[in-house]
């Protein structure tokens, strides 16, 4: 596989920036496929979180506070 990656890298180096962006777009589009298993897991998790919020067993944190915490890192 390393040989193939090296060959692809060599060919990419000969492309124009526009051609490279097109390749990146192709790769990202390919990677952005949905996965039904992951989608189901996230749907279940979001239902659990919504139920916890509605029942009062958890609370929401305002966006500004979340961002303030992460800006300090």
N, C-alpha and C positions, 0 to 999 in steps of 0.2 A: 504494500500500500504506500510505503514511503516513496518508492520509485515513481508511482503514479502521481503522488502529490508534488514531487519535485518536477516532473514533466509538466504538470498543469501550471505550477508556479512559473516555470520558464516561459510557457506560452502566454501567461497573463502579463508578464513583463513586456511582451512585445505589443500589447494592445494599447489603444489610445485610452485616455481617461473616460471618454463617453462609452467605449466598448466595455471597460472595466465596470462602470456603473451599471451597465446592462447586465453583466454577469452577476453582480451583487444583487440586483433586483430579482433575477431568476433564482438565485440561491435562497434569498429571504422569502420569496413567494413559496418555494418548495418547503421550507422549514415551517411556514406559518399554517400548516394544515391542522385542522381540528382533530382532536383525539377523543372519541366518544367516551372512553373510560375516564379521562381527566375531566372532560366536561361534566360527566355525571358526579364525580367526586366534588367538583366546585359547586355544582347545583345543590348537592346535599349539604355542603358546608354553609353555603349562603342561606339556605332555609333554616339551619340550626342557629346561625348568628342572628337572623331576623327574629326568630322565635325567642331567643335569649334577650334580645333588645326589647321586644314587645312585653315580655314578662317582667322586665326590670331586673333580671339577674345579671345583666351586663349594661354598661353605659357607653354612650358615644363620646368620642373625643373630637372636639372641634378641629377642623382642618388647620387653622393657624397654630394650634398647640402642637399638632403632629409635625408640621413643617419646622416650627421653632426647635423642637427636639432634634430633628435631623440636620438642621443647619449648624448645630453646635459640634457635630461629629467631624 
